[in-house]
């Protein structure tokens, strides 16, 4: 399914807060499913361009929040292919802060 189909499908069938979902991207095509554990591979055995597991709250009660949440989730997924820097910590700032 494409990105918009993924958005609609996940919104229509939201995971529960205690569920883990697996999302993958191959080119412009996405798939997702609920999983019991992180073990598992793609049905065709090949590696996708990017994949992620997520568990947590899904803001389905507010469509605007859902759109922002979904866009952020897929931006994180897309960053795994070099499609942008999602680093939230300056590289020249030492961590942990000891001062």
Wavefront OBJ file of the C-alpha trace (Angstrom):
o trace
v 0.000 0.000 0.000
v 1.169 3.557 -0.517
v 1.699 6.090 2.280
v -1.858 7.435 2.203
v -3.355 3.950 2.203
v -1.150 3.099 5.182
v -2.365 6.223 6.998
v -6.008 5.314 6.433
v -5.543 1.640 7.296
v -3.730 2.336 10.564
v -6.266 5.009 11.503
v -9.161 2.647 10.771
v -7.594 -0.249 12.697
v -5.556 1.416 15.448
v -3.273 -0.755 17.526
v -3.908 -0.861 21.235
v -1.433 0.846 23.578
v -0.048 -2.536 24.669
v 0.450 -3.859 21.122
v 3.657 -3.828 19.089
v 3.441 -3.038 15.405
v 5.940 -3.682 12.650
v 6.095 -1.182 9.776
v 8.256 -1.579 6.704
v 8.905 0.352 3.521
v 10.052 -0.981 0.163
v 10.432 1.864 -2.285
v 7.074 3.664 -2.140
v 5.194 0.668 -0.734
v 4.454 0.147 2.963
v 3.128 -2.725 5.027
v 2.330 -3.048 8.691
v 1.163 -5.703 11.078
v 0.709 -6.388 14.749
v 3.393 -8.664 16.169
v 3.807 -10.716 19.292
v 7.558 -10.253 19.361
v 10.230 -8.582 17.303
v 11.304 -11.906 15.839
v 10.295 -12.444 12.245
v 11.200 -11.654 8.690
v 9.447 -10.377 5.651
v 7.228 -12.831 3.819
v 9.512 -12.852 0.759
v 12.658 -13.282 2.870
v 14.337 -10.130 1.563
v 15.197 -7.078 3.580
v 13.011 -3.974 3.235
v 14.507 -0.512 2.678
v 13.555 0.436 6.239
v 11.619 -1.134 9.084
v 10.683 -0.345 12.626
v 8.797 -1.675 15.609
v 6.625 0.621 17.692
v 4.570 0.264 20.813
v 2.856 3.032 22.666
v -0.140 5.286 22.535
v -1.862 6.045 19.250
v -3.710 9.418 19.278
v -6.696 8.233 17.267
v -9.180 10.367 19.217
v -7.908 13.554 17.544
v -7.483 13.459 13.727
v -5.067 16.415 13.718
v -2.890 14.808 16.384
v -3.088 11.517 14.504
v -1.812 13.159 11.299
v 1.120 14.786 13.116
v 1.908 11.538 14.946
v 1.739 9.478 11.746
v 3.913 11.954 9.814
v 6.526 11.898 12.593
v 6.455 8.101 12.757
v 7.084 7.762 9.020
v 9.714 10.515 9.032
v 11.577 8.402 11.594
v 11.201 5.360 9.333
v 12.317 7.284 6.241
v 15.361 8.677 8.074
v 16.705 5.134 8.227
v 17.261 5.291 4.459
v 19.166 8.575 4.573
v 16.086 10.689 3.831
v 16.858 13.340 6.421
v 18.553 13.789 9.751
v 16.311 13.016 12.724
v 19.082 13.491 15.282
v 17.703 15.531 18.126
v 21.033 15.996 19.883
v 23.814 18.270 18.590
v 26.868 16.174 17.753
v 29.218 18.641 19.437
v 27.262 18.589 22.724
v 28.631 15.952 25.133
v 26.233 13.546 26.721
v 25.358 12.897 29.443
v 25.347 16.404 30.789
v 27.651 16.492 33.752
v 27.556 20.228 34.417
l 1 2 3 4 5 6 7 8 9 10 11 12 13 14 15 16 17 18 19 20 21 22 23 24 25 26 27 28 29 30 31 32 33 34 35 36 37 38 39 40 41 42 43 44 45 46 47 48 49 50 51 52 53 54 55 56 57 58 59 60 61 62 63 64 65 66 67 68 69 70 71 72 73 74 75 76 77 78 79 80 81 82 83 84 85 86 87 88 89 90 91 92 93 94 95 96 97 98 99
